[in-house]
Amino acid sequence: MKIQFDHQIFASQRYGGISRYFYELVKGFDALDDIRTDVSVLLSDNHYISDKKHTNQKDFLSQQRFRGKYRIYKIVDKVYTIQQLKKQNFDIFHPTYYDTYFLKHIGETPFVLTVYDMIHERFSEVIDPSDKTSIRKKLLVEKATKIIAISQSTKNDLIKFFGTDESKIEVIYLGNSMFPELQADTKLKTPNKYILFVGARGGYKNFERFIKSISLMLNKDKNLCVICAGGGKFTFKELEIFSSLNITNQITQYTLGDNALASLYQNAQLFVYPSLYEGFGIPILESFACQCPLLCSNTSSLPEVAGDGACYFDPYSEESMRNSITTVLGDECLQDELRQKGAVRLKQFSWKKTAIETKKIYESVMK
């Protein structure tokens, strides 16, 4: 059985949960019998597939830095993918995102679609009207032979927003890619006492409400800080908010790799995940792997993934967030309990399990 993956997410992301998912999936299939894969990528800056083991990447252009390179990557890789589709040298096609370009080239070959979340549908009022992601997603959901949802929450949303037949959707959880050493090596100079925030900060990620909720705590304890990992440099608006709350000197942002991120998790007092919505939430598993006490929203897939390994709050309430953080910060026994329960919960998730269950989906499509 041969599976053809396309270029979409690898031509768009250098880092990111979706490209990591497909990379780990392809890597997981290497250890299984009776399944081969190909990723139709010629040009990519993606960190995860940089070893080029599963692609035909061209080194020279991929290593260049020039304006508009990602637009060129997408054009070149789409042409290459279409060439591969026309050859029909595979059994199942698995696109990596929601571009519908392949429908007129795939013929009768079945395709499996992974749906990661329903953010565009749940937060349609803040989505740019020119963004056609939801329209394309709905069309592909209708035409796909089988759909993989990465959580029961995402499956429920598919049924709610698109009216998708429940029997067409299978839930397959993601895995953890962070396996830190006892103490990950890093040269970062960090405060002695900090709360960790990971990832993008805009919109539904709820960063502004989170910062406002803990500003009183930061003002009371000038030794307490916040570190933001990833998400890009602070915007002018964010800096203005920090200044107005008198906490500018207590908030830092880093762009870093997995080893340094693991160190931040390991040394944080807490990891707070205040997102209004997530399709899965890989940082939950990262915090478990790094023995970092987790506090997160009681919405969407987060309780489904975190189970009893987290302390929950209402992400729409600054008071709820602040009370939960205050409680856990002041209770070392509760912190230890969260670490222990997180470690147990983590055992339920692995990329090996993801690959095995995904292979079963492919096999069911082949029957």
VOPAGU-2260 file (C-alpha; in pm, 1 decimal, decimal comma):
REM VOPAGU-2260
SITE   aa  ch    i         X         Y         Z
SITE  MET   A    0       0,0       0,0       0,0
SITE  LYS   A    1     143,9     335,7    -105,6
SITE  ILE   A    2      26,9     669,0      35,2
SITE  GLN   A    3      88,0     995,6    -148,1
SITE  PHE   A    4     110,5    1311,2      63,8
SITE  ASP   A    5     118,4    1651,2     -99,8
SITE  HIS   A    6     324,6    1966,2     -57,9
SITE  GLN   A    7      77,3    2213,8      91,3
SITE  ILE   A    8     173,0    2242,1     455,8
SITE  PHE   A    9     544,8    2179,3     395,9
SITE  ALA   A   10     562,2    2464,3     145,2
SITE  SER   A   11     386,0    2695,3     392,8
SITE  GLN   A   12     523,1    2620,6     739,6
SITE  ARG   A   13     875,3    2622,1     874,7
SITE  TYR   A   14     745,0    2511,9    1213,9
SITE  GLY   A   15     391,2    2424,8    1312,4
SITE  GLY   A   16     159,7    2160,2    1450,7
SITE  ILE   A   17      20,5    2044,3    1116,8
SITE  SER   A   18     354,7    1993,8     942,5
SITE  ARG   A   19     486,5    1820,5    1253,4
SITE  TYR   A   20     182,9    1588,8    1245,6
SITE  PHE   A   21     248,6    1479,6     888,7
SITE  TYR   A   22     622,0    1445,2     946,5
SITE  GLU   A   23     563,4    1223,3    1250,7
SITE  LEU   A   24     302,0    1024,7    1060,0
SITE  VAL   A   25     535,6     953,6     770,2
SITE  LYS   A   26     819,2     869,6    1009,6
SITE  GLY   A   27     589,0     636,3    1201,5
SITE  PHE   A   28     496,3     448,1     884,7
SITE  ASP   A   29     864,9     367,2     831,2
SITE  ALA   A   30     845,5     127,7    1126,1
SITE  LEU   A   31     532,6     -48,9     995,9
SITE  ASP   A   32     501,3    -325,7     739,7
SITE  ASP   A   33     310,4    -308,1     412,2
SITE  ILE   A   34     298,5      70,0     382,5
SITE  ARG   A   35     511,1     308,5     176,7
SITE  THR   A   36     486,4     686,7     152,4
SITE  ASP   A   37     592,2     971,2     -71,1
SITE  VAL   A   38     575,5    1345,0      -0,1
SITE  SER   A   39     565,5    1549,2    -320,9
SITE  VAL   A   40     796,7    1831,3    -216,7
SITE  LEU   A   41    1079,0    1981,4    -420,7
SITE  LEU   A   42    1126,7    2310,0    -233,2
SITE  SER   A   43    1070,0    2359,7     137,3
SITE  ASP   A   44    1202,9    2544,7     437,8
SITE  ASN   A   45    1019,9    2310,5     673,4
SITE  HIS   A   46    1226,0    2218,2     977,6
SITE  TYR   A   47    1080,5    1870,3    1024,4
SITE  ILE   A   48    1145,4    1730,6     676,5
SITE  SER   A   49    1485,2    1895,7     641,6
SITE  ASP   A   50    1652,1    1551,6     635,7
SITE  LYS   A   51    1494,7    1506,4     287,1
SITE  LYS   A   52    1449,4    1133,2     349,7
SITE  HIS   A   53    1092,4    1126,7     222,1
SITE  THR   A   54    1107,1    1401,5     -40,5
SITE  ASN   A   55    1293,3    1501,4    -356,0
SITE  GLN   A   56    1394,6    1844,8    -231,5
SITE  LYS   A   57    1645,0    2051,0    -425,4
SITE  ASP   A   58    1910,4    2185,8    -192,1
SITE  PHE   A   59    2016,5    2496,7    -377,6
SITE  LEU   A   60    1686,8    2685,6    -396,1
SITE  SER   A   61    1569,3    2561,5     -57,3
SITE  GLN   A   62    1870,6    2719,1     108,3
SITE  GLN   A   63    1833,4    3057,9     -57,2
SITE  ARG   A   64    1685,7    3365,3     109,9
SITE  PHE   A   65    1487,6    3586,6    -122,9
SITE  ARG   A   66    1166,3    3783,8    -130,8
SITE  GLY   A   67     859,3    3580,9    -222,6
SITE  LYS   A   68    1034,1    3246,0    -176,9
SITE  TYR   A   69     731,2    3078,2     -15,4
SITE  ARG   A   70     506,4    3183,2    -303,1
SITE  ILE   A   71     756,0    3026,1    -543,6
SITE  TYR   A   72     778,4    2712,3    -328,6
SITE  LYS   A   73     400,9    2669,8    -343,3
SITE  ILE   A   74     388,4    2714,8    -720,3
SITE  VAL   A   75     674,0    2474,5    -792,8
SITE  ASP   A   76     556,7    2214,2    -543,8
SITE  LYS   A   77     196,0    2227,2    -667,3
SITE  VAL   A   78     311,3    2161,6   -1025,0
SITE  TYR   A   79     523,9    1871,7    -897,4
SITE  THR   A   80     235,6    1727,7    -693,9
SITE  ILE   A   81       3,2    1741,6    -994,6
SITE  GLN   A   82     264,8    1551,5   -1196,1
SITE  GLN   A   83     272,2    1281,9    -926,5
SITE  LEU   A   84    -107,2    1265,7    -917,0
SITE  LYS   A   85    -126,6    1215,2   -1292,1
SITE  LYS   A   86     112,5     919,7   -1268,2
SITE  GLN   A   87    -135,6     745,4   -1031,4
SITE  ASN   A   88     152,4     554,1    -874,1
SITE  PHE   A   89     -15,0     529,6    -533,2
SITE  ASP   A   90    -318,8     375,0    -364,8
SITE  ILE   A   91    -444,4     659,3    -143,9
SITE  PHE   A   92    -392,5    1033,9    -151,2
SITE  HIS   A   93    -372,3    1229,2     175,3
SITE  PRO   A   94    -359,8    1609,1     124,0
SITE  THR   A   95    -194,6    1808,5     399,1
SITE  TYR   A   96    -433,5    2104,9     393,1
SITE  TYR   A   97    -749,4    2228,4     220,9
SITE  ASP   A   98    -649,6    2343,6    -129,0
SITE  THR   A   99    -892,6    2171,8    -369,3
SITE  TYR   A  100    -650,9    2179,7    -665,9
SITE  PHE   A  101    -611,7    1801,2    -671,7
SITE  LEU   A  102    -976,9    1711,3    -728,4
SITE  LYS   A  103    -950,3    1736,9   -1107,5
SITE  HIS   A  104    -632,1    1529,3   -1116,7
SITE  ILE   A  105    -699,0    1247,1    -870,6
SITE  GLY   A  106    -946,8    1049,8   -1081,1
SITE  GLU   A  107   -1112,7     763,4    -894,3
SITE  THR   A  108    -832,4     725,1    -641,7
SITE  PRO   A  109    -963,9     757,8    -282,5
SITE  PHE   A  110    -840,0    1035,1     -58,1
SITE  VAL   A  111    -833,6    1072,3     319,2
SITE  LEU   A  112    -865,6    1415,8     477,0
SITE  THR   A  113    -746,5    1520,8     821,7
SITE  VAL   A  114    -945,8    1798,1     988,8
SITE  TYR   A  115    -746,5    1969,3    1263,0
SITE  ASP   A  116    -998,8    2217,0    1399,9
SITE  MET   A  117   -1301,4    2428,4    1307,8
SITE  ILE   A  118   -1154,8    2767,9    1394,8
SITE  HIS   A  119   -1267,5    2929,5    1069,9
SITE  GLU   A  120   -1623,0    2820,3    1139,1
SITE  ARG   A  121   -1635,4    2895,7    1511,8
SITE  PHE   A  122   -1471,2    3238,5    1477,6
SITE  SER   A  123   -1602,5    3335,4    1135,2
SITE  GLU   A  124   -1670,4    3692,8    1248,9
SITE  VAL   A  125   -1296,7    3764,4    1280,5
SITE  ILE   A  126   -1185,0    3574,4     969,4
SITE  ASP   A  127   -1091,0    3783,5     666,0
SITE  PRO   A  128   -1381,5    3760,3     414,5
SITE  SER   A  129   -1129,4    3684,3     138,8
SITE  ASP   A  130   -1015,0    3369,9     323,4
SITE  LYS   A  131   -1168,8    3071,4     141,9
SITE  THR   A  132   -1038,0    2806,3     382,4
SITE  SER   A  133   -1380,9    2715,4     518,5
SITE  ILE   A  134   -1536,9    2683,7     173,2
SITE  ARG   A  135   -1255,5    2460,3      51,6
SITE  LYS   A  136   -1257,8    2255,9     369,6
SITE  LYS   A  137   -1631,4    2188,6     341,8
SITE  LEU   A  138   -1598,4    2076,8     -21,0
SITE  LEU   A  139   -1315,5    1837,2      63,2
SITE  VAL   A  140   -1502,2    1702,7     366,6
SITE  GLU   A  141   -1794,8    1620,7     137,3
SITE  LYS   A  142   -1579,0    1449,4    -125,3
SITE  ALA   A  143   -1328,7    1268,4     100,6
SITE  THR   A  144   -1353,0     890,8     125,4
SITE  LYS   A  145   -1274,7     909,3     496,3
SITE  ILE   A  146   -1211,5    1189,9     744,0
SITE  ILE   A  147    -970,0    1185,7    1036,6
SITE  ALA   A  148   -1053,4    1425,3    1321,7
SITE  ILE   A  149    -776,6    1483,0    1576,0
SITE  SER   A  150   -1019,5    1496,1    1869,1
SITE  GLN   A  151   -1378,7    1409,7    1952,5
SITE  SER   A  152   -1433,8    1782,6    1993,6
SITE  THR   A  153   -1331,0    1840,1    1630,6
SITE  LYS   A  154   -1554,2    1553,5    1518,2
SITE  ASN   A  155   -1849,4    1705,5    1703,6
SITE  ASP   A  156   -1783,0    2041,7    1537,7
SITE  LEU   A  157   -1766,8    1879,8    1193,5
SITE  ILE   A  158   -2110,2    1732,3    1250,0
SITE  LYS   A  159   -2241,9    2060,5    1391,8
SITE  PHE   A  160   -2110,4    2302,8    1128,7
SITE  PHE   A  161   -2099,2    2086,3     814,0
SITE  GLY   A  162   -2359,8    1821,5     892,4
SITE  THR   A  163   -2102,7    1551,5     816,0
SITE  ASP   A  164   -2211,6    1190,6     847,4
SITE  GLU   A  165   -2074,1    1066,7    1179,6
SITE  SER   A  166   -1982,9     726,6    1032,4
SITE  LYS   A  167   -1747,2     896,6     787,6
SITE  ILE   A  168   -1529,2    1044,2    1065,5
SITE  GLU   A  169   -1271,8     862,0    1276,6
SITE  VAL   A  170   -1099,5    1022,5    1576,1
SITE  ILE   A  171    -723,8     966,9    1594,6
SITE  TYR   A  172    -527,5    1156,4    1858,6
SITE  LEU   A  173    -188,6    1314,5    1804,0
SITE  GLY   A  174     134,7    1226,5    1983,3
SITE  ASN   A  175     418,7    1391,8    2168,5
SITE  SER   A  176     747,3    1485,1    2000,7
SITE  MET   A  177     922,1    1628,0    2305,1
SITE  PHE   A  178    1142,0    1386,2    2495,1
SITE  PRO   A  179    1362,0    1608,6    2709,6
SITE  GLU   A  180    1669,0    1499,0    2893,5
SITE  LEU   A  181    1655,4    1512,7    3272,0
SITE  GLN   A  182    1751,3    1875,8    3237,5
SITE  ALA   A  183    1748,3    2008,6    2882,4
SITE  ASP   A  184    2058,1    2206,7    2794,3
SITE  THR   A  185    2002,4    2572,2    2716,0
SITE  LYS   A  186    2196,3    2896,4    2734,0
SITE  LEU   A  187    1884,4    3104,2    2794,2
SITE  LYS   A  188    1899,5    3335,7    3090,4
SITE  THR   A  189    1561,0    3309,8    3255,2
SITE  PRO   A  190    1404,0    3454,1    3572,9
SITE  ASN   A  191    1397,2    3235,4    3880,3
SITE  LYS   A  192    1017,3    3240,9    3889,0
SITE  TYR   A  193     806,9    3256,8    3574,1
SITE  ILE   A  194     482,6    3146,9    3414,0
SITE  LEU   A  195     514,5    3004,2    3061,7
SITE  PHE   A  196     296,6    3088,6    2761,4
SITE  VAL   A  197     359,9    2894,7    2438,3
SITE  GLY   A  198     272,8    2970,1    2076,3
SITE  ALA   A  199      72,8    3230,2    1886,8
SITE  ARG   A  200     -93,1    3504,6    2091,1
SITE  GLY   A  201    -357,9    3658,7    1866,5
SITE  GLY   A  202    -735,3    3619,7    1855,2
SITE  TYR   A  203    -869,6    3296,4    2001,1
SITE  LYS   A  204    -533,7    3227,0    2170,2
SITE  ASN   A  205    -662,0    3467,8    2437,7
SITE  PHE   A  206    -324,7    3612,4    2535,8
SITE  GLU   A  207    -449,4    3963,1    2611,3
SITE  ARG   A  208    -711,2    3842,0    2859,6
SITE  PHE   A  209    -451,8    3613,5    3018,4
SITE  ILE   A  210    -204,4    3899,9    3068,4
SITE  LYS   A  211    -468,3    4128,2    3213,4
SITE  SER   A  212    -583,6    3852,3    3448,0
SITE  ILE   A  213    -238,4    3811,7    3605,5
SITE  SER   A  214    -124,3    4174,9    3597,5
SITE  LEU   A  215    -225,7    4224,3    3963,0
SITE  MET   A  216     -14,7    3923,0    4061,8
SITE  LEU   A  217     282,5    4053,4    3866,3
SITE  ASN   A  218     253,1    4394,3    4030,1
SITE  LYS   A  219     235,4    4239,8    4376,3
SITE  ASP   A  220     535,6    4016,3    4312,2
SITE  LYS   A  221     801,1    4183,6    4097,9
SITE  ASN   A  222    1005,3    3861,2    4101,1
SITE  LEU   A  223     730,3    3679,3    3911,4
SITE  CYS   A  224     760,9    3699,0    3532,0
SITE  VAL   A  225     599,0    3569,9    3213,3
SITE  ILE   A  226     794,0    3407,3    2930,2
SITE  CYS   A  227     633,9    3374,0    2588,6
SITE  ALA   A  228     782,8    3100,2    2371,9
SITE  GLY   A  229     732,4    3142,0    1997,7
SITE  GLY   A  230     455,2    3348,3    1845,0
SITE  GLY   A  231     685,9    3617,6    1705,5
SITE  LYS   A  232     805,9    3939,8    1861,8
SITE  PHE   A  233     564,5    4145,9    2066,5
SITE  THR   A  234     348,5    4383,1    1864,8
SITE  PHE   A  235     324,1    4754,2    1933,3
SITE  LYS   A  236     -24,6    4698,6    2074,7
SITE  GLU   A  237     102,6    4429,6    2313,1
SITE  LEU   A  238     385,8    4654,4    2431,5
SITE  GLU   A  239     133,5    4930,8    2494,4
SITE  ILE   A  240     -76,1    4693,9    2707,1
SITE  PHE   A  241     228,4    4584,2    2908,4
SITE  SER   A  242     320,2    4946,5    2968,8
SITE  SER   A  243     -30,6    5043,6    3077,9
SITE  LEU   A  244     -29,7    4753,6    3326,5
SITE  ASN   A  245     319,6    4842,8    3452,8
SITE  ILE   A  246     458,5    4495,2    3375,9
SITE  THR   A  247     686,2    4561,9    3075,7
SITE  ASN   A  248    1001,8    4449,3    3256,1
SITE  GLN   A  249     840,0    4121,2    3362,6
SITE  ILE   A  250     750,8    3983,1    3019,7
SITE  THR   A  251     996,5    3830,4    2770,5
SITE  GLN   A  252     955,9    3660,8    2433,6
SITE  TYR   A  253    1185,9    3395,1    2282,8
SITE  THR   A  254    1194,7    3226,1    1944,5
SITE  LEU   A  255    1362,7    2892,0    2002,7
SITE  GLY   A  256    1397,2    2523,3    1918,3
SITE  ASP   A  257    1269,2    2216,1    2098,1
SITE  ASN   A  258    1559,8    2176,6    2342,3
SITE  ALA   A  259    1534,4    2533,3    2469,0
SITE  LEU   A  260    1154,7    2506,5    2482,0
SITE  ALA   A  261    1184,4    2189,1    2688,1
SITE  SER   A  262    1407,1    2375,3    2930,6
SITE  LEU   A  263    1150,2    2654,0    2961,7
SITE  TYR   A  264     880,1    2399,2    3043,5
SITE  GLN   A  265    1102,6    2223,3    3295,5
SITE  ASN   A  266    1192,1    2539,4    3484,6
SITE  ALA   A  267     856,7    2717,1    3476,3
SITE  GLN   A  268     639,6    2745,7    3783,3
SITE  LEU   A  269     339,0    2678,3    3560,6
SITE  PHE   A  270     238,0    2647,4    3198,0
SITE  VAL   A  271     -85,1    2834,8    3126,0
SITE  TYR   A  272    -285,5    2751,8    2811,0
SITE  PRO   A  273    -574,7    3002,4    2797,7
SITE  SER   A  274    -690,1    2936,7    2440,4
SITE  LEU   A  275   -1060,5    2975,4    2367,4
SITE  TYR   A  276   -1046,4    2684,1    2123,4
SITE  GLU   A  277    -806,1    2412,4    2010,2
SITE  GLY   A  278    -851,1    2115,0    1780,1
SITE  PHE   A  279    -611,5    1916,4    2000,3
SITE  GLY   A  280    -341,1    2115,2    2178,3
SITE  ILE   A  281       4,4    1958,5    2143,3
SITE  PRO   A  282     154,4    2191,8    2411,2
SITE  ILE   A  283     -50,6    1995,4    2665,4
SITE  LEU   A  284     152,7    1683,9    2589,9
SITE  GLU   A  285     476,3    1885,1    2587,3
SITE  SER   A  286     405,0    2017,3    2936,9
SITE  PHE   A  287     329,8    1663,7    3058,4
SITE  ALA   A  288     655,8    1534,9    2906,8
SITE  CYS   A  289     852,6    1811,1    3078,6
SITE  GLN   A  290     684,4    1771,9    3417,6
SITE  CYS   A  291     542,9    2124,2    3411,1
SITE  PRO   A  292     217,9    2186,6    3603,4
SITE  LEU   A  293     -58,0    2263,5    3352,7
SITE  LEU   A  294    -343,7    2511,2    3382,0
SITE  CYS   A  295    -575,8    2535,8    3083,5
SITE  SER   A  296    -913,6    2637,6    2951,6
SITE  ASN   A  297   -1216,7    2419,9    3012,3
SITE  THR   A  298   -1325,2    2448,7    2647,8
SITE  SER   A  299   -1316,5    2252,4    2318,8
SITE  SER   A  300   -1068,2    1961,9    2308,1
SITE  LEU   A  301    -851,4    2070,6    2600,8
SITE  PRO   A  302   -1025,8    1872,4    2879,6
SITE  GLU   A  303   -1049,8    1576,6    2640,9
SITE  VAL   A  304    -671,9    1571,3    2595,4
SITE  ALA   A  305    -551,9    1687,4    2938,1
SITE  GLY   A  306    -793,6    1475,4    3142,9
SITE  ASP   A  307    -718,2    1497,6    3515,2
SITE  GLY   A  308    -366,6    1627,9    3443,4
SITE  ALA   A  309    -468,1    1995,1    3446,1
SITE  CYS   A  310    -624,4    2261,4    3662,4
SITE  TYR   A  311    -905,0    2421,1    3459,4
SITE  PHE   A  312   -1047,0    2771,9    3434,1
SITE  ASP   A  313   -1305,8    2962,0    3232,2
SITE  PRO   A  314   -1099,9    3133,3    2956,7
SITE  TYR   A  315   -1361,0    3408,3    2918,0
SITE  SER   A  316   -1322,2    3512,0    3283,0
SITE  GLU   A  317   -1017,1    3701,0    3408,4
SITE  GLU   A  318   -1122,9    3622,1    3763,8
SITE  SER   A  319   -1145,0    3247,8    3698,6
SITE  MET   A  320    -803,2    3248,5    3533,8
SITE  ARG   A  321    -643,8    3455,3    3809,4
SITE  ASN   A  322    -793,9    3241,7    4088,5
SITE  SER   A  323    -670,7    2918,1    3933,1
SITE  ILE   A  324    -318,9    3052,6    3878,5
SITE  THR   A  325    -303,0    3194,7    4230,6
SITE  THR   A  326    -418,3    2863,6    4378,5
SITE  VAL   A  327    -166,4    2647,4    4193,9
SITE  LEU   A  328     122,9    2892,3    4239,5
SITE  GLY   A  329      71,7    2884,1    4614,3
SITE  ASP   A  330      34,5    2507,4    4654,2
SITE  GLU   A  331     344,5    2294,1    4590,8
SITE  CYS   A  332     154,9    1974,6    4672,2
SITE  LEU   A  333     -99,0    2055,2    4403,0
SITE  GLN   A  334     184,9    2126,1    4158,1
SITE  ASP   A  335     335,8    1783,9    4231,9
SITE  GLU   A  336      -4,9    1621,1    4190,0
SITE  LEU   A  337     -48,7    1783,0    3848,3
SITE  ARG   A  338     298,5    1667,2    3742,1
SITE  GLN   A  339     222,4    1307,9    3843,6
SITE  LYS   A  340    -118,4    1297,7    3680,1
SITE  GLY   A  341      21,4    1458,6    3365,7
SITE  ALA   A  342     290,8    1191,2    3338,2
SITE  VAL   A  343      27,4     918,3    3364,5
SITE  ARG   A  344    -200,5    1090,2    3113,5
SITE  LEU   A  345      84,8    1126,8    2862,4
SITE  LYS   A  346     110,9     746,5    2831,0
SITE  GLN   A  347    -217,1     744,5    2639,2
SITE  PHE   A  348     -65,5     939,1    2347,4
SITE  SER   A  349     211,6     847,1    2104,6
SITE  TRP   A  350     295,8     899,3    1739,0
SITE  LYS   A  351     334,9     522,5    1704,1
SITE  LYS   A  352     -28,2     483,1    1806,8
SITE  THR   A  353    -127,0     761,0    1565,8
SITE  ALA   A  354      50,2     587,4    1276,5
SITE  ILE   A  355     -99,0     245,2    1354,2
SITE  GLU   A  356    -453,2     381,0    1377,5
SITE  THR   A  357    -410,0     588,1    1061,4
SITE  LYS   A  358    -286,8     283,1     871,4
SITE  LYS   A  359    -606,8     103,3     975,2
SITE  ILE   A  360    -807,0     388,6     820,6
SITE  TYR   A  361    -615,9     349,6     494,6
SITE  GLU   A  362    -676,4     -25,1     499,1
SITE  SER   A  363   -1048,9      24,6     549,2
SITE  VAL   A  364   -1054,6     257,0     247,2
SITE  MET   A  365    -877,2      -4,7      34,7
SITE  LYS   A  366   -1138,5    -275,1     102,5
